Amino acid sequence: STVEDKSSPRSKFQERRFWSAVKLLSNVVLWDGIVQEDKIHDLGLSKLLNRYLLLNILNTPLGPDHTEKCAKVVACFPGRWFQDLKSGSTIPELVNFCQHLLQ
């Protein structure tokens, strides 16, 4: 109920925290090509996306806010991560996020 009441201080804090984490994810991904790719995947995807951002997305009611959050997260990923993948497959760290998007 706290998340659904957009005017509550807790909801506003949760939103600010989410968007700060998205900004952090985009900054972490900027290090791709400079730092080892497995380190970027571990910090950005395994830790930040799967442990924090995905939880917030799953608790956001379906609608425009939910779609915007998912789109902003997807926009953080460099296209080159997906160039050599077979159709219908993804990076292992993105499996949970992809399953959510498919639902």
N, C-alpha and C positions, 0 to 999 in steps of 0.2 A: 504494500500500500504506500510505502514511503517513496518508492520509485515512480509510482503512477501519479502522485501529487507533485507536479512540476514546480509548484511555487514553494514547496517546503525547503528549508535550509539544507537538509540532508540530501535531497534530490539535486539541488543546485551544486552542492559540494561534489557529489558523485559524478555529475556531468563535467565539471571543471577537471576533476581528476582523470576522467576518461579521455578528454581531449588533450590533456597534458601528456598522457601515456601514448596517444596516437602521434603526437609531435615527437616524443622520445623515440618511438619506433621508426619514424621517418628519418630521424637523425642517426640512429644506429645503422640503418640500411645505407645511408650515405657513405659509410665506411667500407661498403662492399667494393672489392678490388684493391683495397689498401690493407685491410686485415683479412686473415684467412676466412674463407666462406663458411666453414663449419663453426667458427666463433660467432659470426654474424647470425647464423641460423640458431645457434644455441641461445644467445642473449636476446635477439629480437623476436624469434618465433617461439622457441620452446619456453622461454621464461616470460617474456612480456606479453606476447599474443595469447599463448595457451593458458597461462596462469592468471592473467589479469584481464586483458581486453575481451577475450571470449566469454568470460564469466559475466561481464557487464553487458555484452551484446545479448547473451542468452536471457538475461533478466529484463531486457528492454522489450516492451510490448510491440508487436508487429505494427508497422505503419511507416510514415515518412522518416521519423527519427531513426528507426531501426535500419532502414534502407540506407540512410545517409551515413550512419556509423559503419556499416559493412563496406560501402563504397569507398569511404576514406581510408579504411584499413587496406583494402585491396590496392588502392592507389599508391600505397607505400612500397609495394613489391616491385623490384626491377624486372623488366620483361625478360632479360637474359636468363633468369632463373628457370624459365619455363620453355626455353627454346629447344632443348634436347629431350624433352619428355614426350612419351607416347600419348596419343589422344586418350582422354579420360583418366589420366594419371596426374599426380601432383607430387610435390616435395613431401616427404614423410611428416615433417613438422606442421604441415598445413592440412593434414587429413581431417582433423576435428572441425576446423573452420570450414573446409569444403563440404563436409557432411551437413553442417548447419545451413550453409547456403543452398544446398540441394533440397533441404526440407522446406 
